[in-house]
Structures are given as structure tokens and as C-alpha cells.
Amino acid sequence: MIIQTPEFFIKPKCQGTGLGLNMSYRLITEGMNGKIIANNKKYIFENKEYISAEFKILLPIVK
């Protein structure tokens, strides 16, 4: 089960290999000359506090 809100999502640890993050990183940095910035962020969802990763993707403007 995946819980998704506009701010974050939660999935069980047994789902996924983490390969998607590596592929996304290479596509954005090598293929698009972009940057990914990751930070830990606290969120409150249904009165419970979570700490999760927040990713910002920066892409150059092509003229």
C-alpha cells in the first residue's frame, strides 16, 4: 500500500530496489544538465510526525 498526499508518500520498506532514484539522478544530471537537491523534512500527517526526504529538481532553461 502507498499513502500519497501532495506533500509526501509512504511505502513499505520491502517495496522497491532504489534503482529508480539512481536512474532519475543520471537522467537529470547527465541527460538534462540539471541538479537534484535532497533534504530531510518533517511532516505532520493525521497528527503523526514523519521525517522524510524532500527532493528539488533544478533544470536549466533552454533558449
mmCIF file of the N, C-alpha and C atoms, coordinates in Angstrom:
data_MODEL
# 
_entry.id   MODEL 
# 
loop_
_atom_site.group_PDB 
_atom_site.id 
_atom_site.type_symbol 
_atom_site.label_atom_id 
_atom_site.label_alt_id 
_atom_site.label_comp_id 
_atom_site.label_asym_id 
_atom_site.label_entity_id 
_atom_site.label_seq_id 
_atom_site.pdbx_PDB_ins_code 
_atom_site.Cartn_x 
_atom_site.Cartn_y 
_atom_site.Cartn_z 
_atom_site.occupancy 
_atom_site.B_iso_or_equiv 
_atom_site.pdbx_formal_charge 
_atom_site.auth_seq_id 
_atom_site.auth_comp_id 
_atom_site.auth_asym_id 
_atom_site.auth_atom_id 
_atom_site.pdbx_PDB_model_num 
ATOM 1   N N  . MET A 1 1  ? 0.841  -1.180 0.000   1.00 0.00 ? 1  MET A N  1 
ATOM 2   C CA . MET A 1 1  ? 0.000  0.000  0.000   1.00 0.00 ? 1  MET A CA 1 
ATOM 3   C C  . MET A 1 1  ? 0.885  1.241  0.000   1.00 0.00 ? 1  MET A C  1 
ATOM 4   N N  . ILE A 1 2  ? 0.541  2.223  -0.816  1.00 0.00 ? 2  ILE A N  1 
ATOM 5   C CA . ILE A 1 2  ? 1.256  3.500  -0.853  1.00 0.00 ? 2  ILE A CA 1 
ATOM 6   C C  . ILE A 1 2  ? 0.287  4.592  -0.424  1.00 0.00 ? 2  ILE A C  1 
ATOM 7   N N  . ILE A 1 3  ? 0.677  5.382  0.566   1.00 0.00 ? 3  ILE A N  1 
ATOM 8   C CA . ILE A 1 3  ? -0.117 6.525  1.006   1.00 0.00 ? 3  ILE A CA 1 
ATOM 9   C C  . ILE A 1 3  ? 0.481  7.745  0.338   1.00 0.00 ? 3  ILE A C  1 
ATOM 10  N N  . GLN A 1 4  ? -0.348 8.515  -0.375  1.00 0.00 ? 4  GLN A N  1 
ATOM 11  C CA . GLN A 1 4  ? 0.192  9.670  -1.092  1.00 0.00 ? 4  GLN A CA 1 
ATOM 12  C C  . GLN A 1 4  ? -0.636 10.903 -0.790  1.00 0.00 ? 4  GLN A C  1 
ATOM 13  N N  . THR A 1 5  ? 0.048  12.000 -0.513  1.00 0.00 ? 5  THR A N  1 
ATOM 14  C CA . THR A 1 5  ? -0.576 13.302 -0.327  1.00 0.00 ? 5  THR A CA 1 
ATOM 15  C C  . THR A 1 5  ? 0.208  14.273 -1.210  1.00 0.00 ? 5  THR A C  1 
ATOM 16  N N  . PRO A 1 6  ? -0.226 15.511 -1.317  1.00 0.00 ? 6  PRO A N  1 
ATOM 17  C CA . PRO A 1 6  ? 0.561  16.475 -2.096  1.00 0.00 ? 6  PRO A CA 1 
ATOM 18  C C  . PRO A 1 6  ? 1.966  16.686 -1.530  1.00 0.00 ? 6  PRO A C  1 
ATOM 19  N N  . GLU A 1 7  ? 2.181  16.374 -0.252  1.00 0.00 ? 7  GLU A N  1 
ATOM 20  C CA . GLU A 1 7  ? 3.472  16.640 0.367   1.00 0.00 ? 7  GLU A CA 1 
ATOM 21  C C  . GLU A 1 7  ? 4.417  15.446 0.348   1.00 0.00 ? 7  GLU A C  1 
ATOM 22  N N  . PHE A 1 8  ? 3.910  14.233 0.544   1.00 0.00 ? 8  PHE A N  1 
ATOM 23  C CA . PHE A 1 8  ? 4.801  13.086 0.687   1.00 0.00 ? 8  PHE A CA 1 
ATOM 24  C C  . PHE A 1 8  ? 4.063  11.790 0.433   1.00 0.00 ? 8  PHE A C  1 
ATOM 25  N N  . PHE A 1 9  ? 4.805  10.704 0.349   1.00 0.00 ? 9  PHE A N  1 
ATOM 26  C CA . PHE A 1 9  ? 4.192  9.391  0.278   1.00 0.00 ? 9  PHE A CA 1 
ATOM 27  C C  . PHE A 1 9  ? 4.983  8.403  1.110   1.00 0.00 ? 9  PHE A C  1 
ATOM 28  N N  . ILE A 1 10 ? 4.301  7.363  1.553   1.00 0.00 ? 10 ILE A N  1 
ATOM 29  C CA . ILE A 1 10 ? 4.912  6.348  2.399   1.00 0.00 ? 10 ILE A CA 1 
ATOM 30  C C  . ILE A 1 10 ? 4.698  5.001  1.729   1.00 0.00 ? 10 ILE A C  1 
ATOM 31  N N  . LYS A 1 11 ? 5.722  4.187  1.662   1.00 0.00 ? 11 LYS A N  1 
ATOM 32  C CA . LYS A 1 11 ? 5.568  2.832  1.134   1.00 0.00 ? 11 LYS A CA 1 
ATOM 33  C C  . LYS A 1 11 ? 6.318  1.873  2.041   1.00 0.00 ? 11 LYS A C  1 
ATOM 34  N N  . PRO A 1 12 ? 5.893  0.634  2.070   1.00 0.00 ? 12 PRO A N  1 
ATOM 35  C CA . PRO A 1 12 ? 6.619  -0.349 2.900   1.00 0.00 ? 12 PRO A CA 1 
ATOM 36  C C  . PRO A 1 12 ? 8.062  -0.496 2.446   1.00 0.00 ? 12 PRO A C  1 
ATOM 37  N N  . LYS A 1 13 ? 8.968  -0.782 3.375   1.00 0.00 ? 13 LYS A N  1 
ATOM 38  C CA . LYS A 1 13 ? 10.388 -0.911 3.061   1.00 0.00 ? 13 LYS A CA 1 
ATOM 39  C C  . LYS A 1 13 ? 10.664 -2.059 2.097   1.00 0.00 ? 13 LYS A C  1 
ATOM 40  N N  . CYS A 1 14 ? 9.794  -3.044 2.064   1.00 0.00 ? 14 CYS A N  1 
ATOM 41  C CA . CYS A 1 14 ? 10.042 -4.207 1.209   1.00 0.00 ? 14 CYS A CA 1 
ATOM 42  C C  . CYS A 1 14 ? 9.731  -3.933 -0.264  1.00 0.00 ? 14 CYS A C  1 
ATOM 43  N N  . GLN A 1 15 ? 9.122  -2.790 -0.581  1.00 0.00 ? 15 GLN A N  1 
ATOM 44  C CA . GLN A 1 15 ? 8.795  -2.479 -1.971  1.00 0.00 ? 15 GLN A CA 1 
ATOM 45  C C  . GLN A 1 15 ? 9.886  -1.625 -2.591  1.00 0.00 ? 15 GLN A C  1 
ATOM 46  N N  . GLY A 1 16 ? 10.353 -2.029 -3.736  1.00 0.00 ? 16 GLY A N  1 
ATOM 47  C CA . GLY A 1 16 ? 11.309 -1.212 -4.475  1.00 0.00 ? 16 GLY A CA 1 
ATOM 48  C C  . GLY A 1 16 ? 12.758 -1.575 -4.183  1.00 0.00 ? 16 GLY A C  1 
ATOM 49  N N  . THR A 1 17 ? 13.615 -1.238 -5.142  1.00 0.00 ? 17 THR A N  1 
ATOM 50  C CA . THR A 1 17 ? 15.038 -1.542 -5.016  1.00 0.00 ? 17 THR A CA 1 
ATOM 51  C C  . THR A 1 17 ? 15.876 -0.283 -4.868  1.00 0.00 ? 17 THR A C  1 
ATOM 52  N N  . GLY A 1 18 ? 15.287 0.889  -5.109  1.00 0.00 ? 18 GLY A N  1 
ATOM 53  C CA . GLY A 1 18 ? 16.044 2.132  -5.073  1.00 0.00 ? 18 GLY A CA 1 
ATOM 54  C C  . GLY A 1 18 ? 16.694 2.450  -6.411  1.00 0.00 ? 18 GLY A C  1 
ATOM 55  N N  . LEU A 1 19 ? 16.540 1.582  -7.387  1.00 0.00 ? 19 LEU A N  1 
ATOM 56  C CA . LEU A 1 19 ? 17.148 1.789  -8.695  1.00 0.00 ? 19 LEU A CA 1 
ATOM 57  C C  . LEU A 1 19 ? 16.546 3.004  -9.408  1.00 0.00 ? 19 LEU A C  1 
ATOM 58  N N  . GLY A 1 20 ? 15.279 3.277  -9.174  1.00 0.00 ? 20 GLY A N  1 
ATOM 59  C CA . GLY A 1 20 ? 14.614 4.409  -9.814  1.00 0.00 ? 20 GLY A CA 1 
ATOM 60  C C  . GLY A 1 20 ? 15.264 5.736  -9.461  1.00 0.00 ? 20 GLY A C  1 
ATOM 61  N N  . LEU A 1 21 ? 15.735 5.884  -8.227  1.00 0.00 ? 21 LEU A N  1 
ATOM 62  C CA . LEU A 1 21 ? 16.388 7.125  -7.813  1.00 0.00 ? 21 LEU A CA 1 
ATOM 63  C C  . LEU A 1 21 ? 17.704 7.302  -8.559  1.00 0.00 ? 21 LEU A C  1 
ATOM 64  N N  . ASN A 1 22 ? 18.470 6.231  -8.701  1.00 0.00 ? 22 ASN A N  1 
ATOM 65  C CA . ASN A 1 22 ? 19.721 6.300  -9.439  1.00 0.00 ? 22 ASN A CA 1 
ATOM 66  C C  . ASN A 1 22 ? 19.477 6.642  -10.905 1.00 0.00 ? 22 ASN A C  1 
ATOM 67  N N  . MET A 1 23 ? 18.490 6.015  -11.508 1.00 0.00 ? 23 MET A N  1 
ATOM 68  C CA . MET A 1 23 ? 18.173 6.291  -12.914 1.00 0.00 ? 23 MET A CA 1 
ATOM 69  C C  . MET A 1 23 ? 17.703 7.731  -13.083 1.00 0.00 ? 23 MET A C  1 
ATOM 70  N N  . SER A 1 24 ? 16.873 8.207  -12.160 1.00 0.00 ? 24 SER A N  1 
ATOM 71  C CA . SER A 1 24 ? 16.393 9.594  -12.219 1.00 0.00 ? 24 SER A CA 1 
ATOM 72  C C  . SER A 1 24 ? 17.551 10.567 -12.090 1.00 0.00 ? 24 SER A C  1 
ATOM 73  N N  . TYR A 1 25 ? 18.465 10.292 -11.162 1.00 0.00 ? 25 TYR A N  1 
ATOM 74  C CA . TYR A 1 25 ? 19.622 11.156 -10.957 1.00 0.00 ? 25 TYR A CA 1 
ATOM 75  C C  . TYR A 1 25 ? 20.453 11.266 -12.233 1.00 0.00 ? 25 TYR A C  1 
ATOM 76  N N  . ARG A 1 26 ? 20.750 10.130 -12.847 1.00 0.00 ? 26 ARG A N  1 
ATOM 77  C CA . ARG A 1 26 ? 21.570 10.139 -14.063 1.00 0.00 ? 26 ARG A CA 1 
ATOM 78  C C  . ARG A 1 26 ? 20.861 10.851 -15.206 1.00 0.00 ? 26 ARG A C  1 
ATOM 79  N N  . LEU A 1 27 ? 19.566 10.622 -15.358 1.00 0.00 ? 27 LEU A N  1 
ATOM 80  C CA . LEU A 1 27 ? 18.806 11.274 -16.425 1.00 0.00 ? 27 LEU A CA 1 
ATOM 81  C C  . LEU A 1 27 ? 18.820 12.789 -16.247 1.00 0.00 ? 27 LEU A C  1 
ATOM 82  N N  . ILE A 1 28 ? 18.585 13.246 -15.019 1.00 0.00 ? 28 ILE A N  1 
ATOM 83  C CA . ILE A 1 28 ? 18.503 14.690 -14.756 1.00 0.00 ? 28 ILE A CA 1 
ATOM 84  C C  . ILE A 1 28 ? 19.876 15.354 -14.828 1.00 0.00 ? 28 ILE A C  1 
ATOM 85  N N  . THR A 1 29 ? 20.900 14.753 -14.214 1.00 0.00 ? 29 THR A N  1 
ATOM 86  C CA . THR A 1 29 ? 22.210 15.405 -14.169 1.00 0.00 ? 29 THR A CA 1 
ATOM 87  C C  . THR A 1 29 ? 23.011 15.247 -15.459 1.00 0.00 ? 29 THR A C  1 
ATOM 88  N N  . GLU A 1 30 ? 23.006 14.042 -16.033 1.00 0.00 ? 30 GLU A N  1 
ATOM 89  C CA . GLU A 1 30 ? 23.805 13.808 -17.236 1.00 0.00 ? 30 GLU A CA 1 
ATOM 90  C C  . GLU A 1 30 ? 23.024 14.127 -18.515 1.00 0.00 ? 30 GLU A C  1 
ATOM 91  N N  . GLY A 1 31 ? 21.768 13.768 -18.549 1.00 0.00 ? 31 GLY A N  1 
ATOM 92  C CA . GLY A 1 31 ? 20.987 13.948 -19.763 1.00 0.00 ? 31 GLY A CA 1 
ATOM 93  C C  . GLY A 1 31 ? 20.404 15.343 -19.935 1.00 0.00 ? 31 GLY A C  1 
ATOM 94  N N  . MET A 1 32 ? 20.135 16.032 -18.820 1.00 0.00 ? 32 MET A N  1 
ATOM 95  C CA . MET A 1 32 ? 19.475 17.338 -18.894 1.00 0.00 ? 32 MET A CA 1 
ATOM 96  C C  . MET A 1 32 ? 20.307 18.457 -18.287 1.00 0.00 ? 32 MET A C  1 
ATOM 97  N N  . ASN A 1 33 ? 21.520 18.164 -17.840 1.00 0.00 ? 33 ASN A N  1 
ATOM 98  C CA . ASN A 1 33 ? 22.392 19.149 -17.185 1.00 0.00 ? 33 ASN A CA 1 
ATOM 99  C C  . ASN A 1 33 ? 21.710 19.831 -16.006 1.00 0.00 ? 33 ASN A C  1 
ATOM 100 N N  . GLY A 1 34 ? 20.919 19.052 -15.277 1.00 0.00 ? 34 GLY A N  1 
ATOM 101 C CA . GLY A 1 34 ? 20.193 19.596 -14.133 1.00 0.00 ? 34 GLY A CA 1 
ATOM 102 C C  . GLY A 1 34 ? 20.860 19.233 -12.820 1.00 0.00 ? 34 GLY A C  1 
ATOM 103 N N  . LYS A 1 35 ? 20.161 19.528 -11.723 1.00 0.00 ? 35 LYS A N  1 
ATOM 104 C CA . LYS A 1 35 ? 20.635 19.258 -10.375 1.00 0.00 ? 35 LYS A CA 1 
ATOM 105 C C  . LYS A 1 35 ? 19.489 18.675 -9.561  1.00 0.00 ? 35 LYS A C  1 
ATOM 106 N N  . ILE A 1 36 ? 19.837 17.828 -8.606  1.00 0.00 ? 36 ILE A N  1 
ATOM 107 C CA . ILE A 1 36 ? 18.860 17.342 -7.630  1.00 0.00 ? 36 ILE A CA 1 
ATOM 108 C C  . ILE A 1 36 ? 19.378 17.726 -6.252  1.00 0.00 ? 36 ILE A C  1 
ATOM 109 N N  . ILE A 1 37 ? 18.525 18.349 -5.459  1.00 0.00 ? 37 ILE A N  1 
ATOM 110 C CA . ILE A 1 37 ? 18.868 18.724 -4.093  1.00 0.00 ? 37 ILE A CA 1 
ATOM 111 C C  . ILE A 1 37 ? 17.956 17.927 -3.170  1.00 0.00 ? 37 ILE A C  1 
ATOM 112 N N  . ALA A 1 38 ? 18.537 17.229 -2.193  1.00 0.00 ? 38 ALA A N  1 
ATOM 113 C CA . ALA A 1 38 ? 17.761 16.409 -1.256  1.00 0.00 ? 38 ALA A CA 1 
ATOM 114 C C  . ALA A 1 38 ? 17.972 16.914 0.162   1.00 0.00 ? 38 ALA A C  1 
ATOM 115 N N  . ASN A 1 39 ? 16.888 16.988 0.911   1.00 0.00 ? 39 ASN A N  1 
ATOM 116 C CA . ASN A 1 39 ? 16.927 17.405 2.308   1.00 0.00 ? 39 ASN A CA 1 
ATOM 117 C C  . ASN A 1 39 ? 15.975 16.539 3.105   1.00 0.00 ? 39 ASN A C  1 
ATOM 118 N N  . ASN A 1 40 ? 16.263 16.360 4.392   1.00 0.00 ? 40 ASN A N  1 
ATOM 119 C CA . ASN A 1 40 ? 15.304 15.722 5.288   1.00 0.00 ? 40 ASN A CA 1 
ATOM 120 C C  . ASN A 1 40 ? 14.305 16.776 5.743   1.00 0.00 ? 40 ASN A C  1 
ATOM 121 N N  . LYS A 1 41 ? 13.047 16.393 5.809   1.00 0.00 ? 41 LYS A N  1 
ATOM 122 C CA . LYS A 1 41 ? 11.995 17.344 6.149   1.00 0.00 ? 41 LYS A CA 1 
ATOM 123 C C  . LYS A 1 41 ? 10.988 16.674 7.073   1.00 0.00 ? 41 LYS A C  1 
ATOM 124 N N  . LYS A 1 42 ? 10.490 17.423 8.053   1.00 0.00 ? 42 LYS A N  1 
ATOM 125 C CA . LYS A 1 42 ? 9.452  16.911 8.949   1.00 0.00 ? 42 LYS A CA 1 
ATOM 126 C C  . LYS A 1 42 ? 8.074  17.254 8.385   1.00 0.00 ? 42 LYS A C  1 
ATOM 127 N N  . TYR A 1 43 ? 7.180  16.289 8.457   1.00 0.00 ? 43 TYR A N  1 
ATOM 128 C CA . TYR A 1 43 ? 5.799  16.474 8.018   1.00 0.00 ? 43 TYR A CA 1 
ATOM 129 C C  . TYR A 1 43 ? 4.872  15.963 9.100   1.00 0.00 ? 43 TYR A C  1 
ATOM 130 N N  . ILE A 1 44 ? 3.699  16.558 9.200   1.00 0.00 ? 44 ILE A N  1 
ATOM 131 C CA . ILE A 1 44 ? 2.669  16.057 10.100  1.00 0.00 ? 44 ILE A CA 1 
ATOM 132 C C  . ILE A 1 44 ? 1.509  15.592 9.239   1.00 0.00 ? 44 ILE A C  1 
ATOM 133 N N  . PHE A 1 45 ? 1.132  14.331 9.435   1.00 0.00 ? 45 PHE A N  1 
ATOM 134 C CA . PHE A 1 45 ? 0.040  13.726 8.682   1.00 0.00 ? 45 PHE A CA 1 
ATOM 135 C C  . PHE A 1 45 ? -0.824 12.957 9.662   1.00 0.00 ? 45 PHE A C  1 
ATOM 136 N N  . GLU A 1 46 ? -2.101 13.305 9.718   1.00 0.00 ? 46 GLU A N  1 
ATOM 137 C CA . GLU A 1 46 ? -3.046 12.693 10.646  1.00 0.00 ? 46 GLU A CA 1 
ATOM 138 C C  . GLU A 1 46 ? -2.490 12.699 12.071  1.00 0.00 ? 46 GLU A C  1 
ATOM 139 N N  . ASN A 1 47 ? -2.026 13.878 12.491  1.00 0.00 ? 47 ASN A N  1 
ATOM 140 C CA . ASN A 1 47 ? -1.497 14.121 13.835  1.00 0.00 ? 47 ASN A CA 1 
ATOM 141 C C  . ASN A 1 47 ? -0.285 13.267 14.192  1.00 0.00 ? 47 ASN A C  1 
ATOM 142 N N  . LYS A 1 48 ? 0.420  12.747 13.234  1.00 0.00 ? 48 LYS A N  1 
ATOM 143 C CA . LYS A 1 48 ? 1.644  11.985 13.473  1.00 0.00 ? 48 LYS A CA 1 
ATOM 144 C C  . LYS A 1 48 ? 2.779  12.639 12.701  1.00 0.00 ? 48 LYS A C  1 
ATOM 145 N N  . GLU A 1 49 ? 3.937  12.765 13.335  1.00 0.00 ? 49 GLU A N  1 
ATOM 146 C CA . GLU A 1 49 ? 5.080  13.411 12.698  1.00 0.00 ? 49 GLU A CA 1 
ATOM 147 C C  . GLU A 1 49 ? 5.941  12.382 11.972  1.00 0.00 ? 49 GLU A C  1 
ATOM 148 N N  . TYR A 1 50 ? 6.332  12.736 10.749  1.00 0.00 ? 50 TYR A N  1 
ATOM 149 C CA . TYR A 1 50 ? 7.192  11.883 9.936   1.00 0.00 ? 50 TYR A CA 1 
ATOM 150 C C  . TYR A 1 50 ? 8.405  12.694 9.503   1.00 0.00 ? 50 TYR A C  1 
ATOM 151 N N  . ILE A 1 51 ? 9.522  12.029 9.335   1.00 0.00 ? 51 ILE A N  1 
ATOM 152 C CA . ILE A 1 51 ? 10.699 12.641 8.729   1.00 0.00 ? 51 ILE A CA 1 
ATOM 153 C C  . ILE A 1 51 ? 10.911 11.923 7.408   1.00 0.00 ? 51 ILE A C  1 
ATOM 154 N N  . SER A 1 52 ? 10.984 12.702 6.347   1.00 0.00 ? 52 SER A N  1 
ATOM 155 C CA . SER A 1 52 ? 11.067 12.129 5.014   1.00 0.00 ? 52 SER A CA 1 
ATOM 156 C C  . SER A 1 52 ? 12.052 12.931 4.179   1.00 0.00 ? 52 SER A C  1 
ATOM 157 N N  . ALA A 1 53 ? 12.372 12.409 3.019   1.00 0.00 ? 53 ALA A N  1 
ATOM 158 C CA . ALA A 1 53 ? 13.263 13.114 2.103   1.00 0.00 ? 53 ALA A CA 1 
ATOM 159 C C  . ALA A 1 53 ? 12.454 14.033 1.201   1.00 0.00 ? 53 ALA A C  1 
ATOM 160 N N  . GLU A 1 54 ? 12.979 15.226 0.974   1.00 0.00 ? 54 GLU A N  1 
ATOM 161 C CA . GLU A 1 54 ? 12.374 16.180 0.048   1.00 0.00 ? 54 GLU A CA 1 
ATOM 162 C C  . GLU A 1 54 ? 13.373 16.383 -1.082  1.00 0.00 ? 54 GLU A C  1 
ATOM 163 N N  . PHE A 1 55 ? 12.918 16.223 -2.309  1.00 0.00 ? 55 PHE A N  1 
ATOM 164 C CA . PHE A 1 55 ? 13.790 16.374 -3.469  1.00 0.00 ? 55 PHE A CA 1 
ATOM 165 C C  . PHE A 1 55 ? 13.364 17.583 -4.282  1.00 0.00 ? 55 PHE A C  1 
ATOM 166 N N  . LYS A 1 56 ? 14.333 18.408 -4.652  1.00 0.00 ? 56 LYS A N  1 
ATOM 167 C CA . LYS A 1 56 ? 14.090 19.534 -5.554  1.00 0.00 ? 56 LYS A CA 1 
ATOM 168 C C  . LYS A 1 56 ? 14.874 19.263 -6.826  1.00 0.00 ? 56 LYS A C  1 
ATOM 169 N N  . ILE A 1 57 ? 14.238 19.435 -7.952  1.00 0.00 ? 57 ILE A N  1 
ATOM 170 C CA . ILE A 1 57 ? 14.880 19.211 -9.248  1.00 0.00 ? 57 ILE A CA 1 
ATOM 171 C C  . ILE A 1 57 ? 15.014 20.544 -9.951  1.00 0.00 ? 57 ILE A C  1 
ATOM 172 N N  . LEU A 1 58 ? 16.244 20.903 -10.294 1.00 0.00 ? 58 LEU A N  1 
ATOM 173 C CA . LEU A 1 58 ? 16.526 22.159 -10.979 1.00 0.00 ? 58 LEU A CA 1 
ATOM 174 C C  . LEU A 1 58 ? 16.977 21.842 -12.402 1.00 0.00 ? 58 LEU A C  1 
ATOM 175 N N  . LEU A 1 59 ? 16.303 22.425 -13.383 1.00 0.00 ? 59 LEU A N  1 
ATOM 176 C CA . LEU A 1 59 ? 16.642 22.209 -14.781 1.00 0.00 ? 59 LEU A CA 1 
ATOM 177 C C  . LEU A 1 59 ? 16.949 23.541 -15.441 1.00 0.00 ? 59 LEU A C  1 
ATOM 178 N N  . PRO A 1 60 ? 17.957 23.596 -16.313 1.00 0.00 ? 60 PRO A N  1 
ATOM 179 C CA . PRO A 1 60 ? 18.266 24.852 -16.994 1.00 0.00 ? 60 PRO A CA 1 
ATOM 180 C C  . PRO A 1 60 ? 17.207 25.183 -18.033 1.00 0.00 ? 60 PRO A C  1 
ATOM 181 N N  . ILE A 1 61 ? 17.023 26.466 -18.271 1.00 0.00 ? 61 ILE A N  1 
ATOM 182 C CA . ILE A 1 61 ? 16.104 26.925 -19.305 1.00 0.00 ? 61 ILE A CA 1 
ATOM 183 C C  . ILE A 1 61 ? 16.869 26.925 -20.633 1.00 0.00 ? 61 ILE A C  1 
ATOM 184 N N  . VAL A 1 62 ? 16.281 26.299 -21.631 1.00 0.00 ? 62 VAL A N  1 
ATOM 185 C CA . VAL A 1 62 ? 16.915 26.216 -22.937 1.00 0.00 ? 62 VAL A CA 1 
ATOM 186 C C  . VAL A 1 62 ? 16.257 27.262 -23.829 1.00 0.00 ? 62 VAL A C  1 
ATOM 187 N N  . LYS A 1 63 ? 17.079 28.111 -24.451 1.00 0.00 ? 63 LYS A N  1 
ATOM 188 C CA . LYS A 1 63 ? 16.535 29.162 -25.326 1.00 0.00 ? 63 LYS A CA 1 
ATOM 189 C C  . LYS A 1 63 ? 16.568 28.720 -26.766 1.00 0.00 ? 63 LYS A C  1 
# 
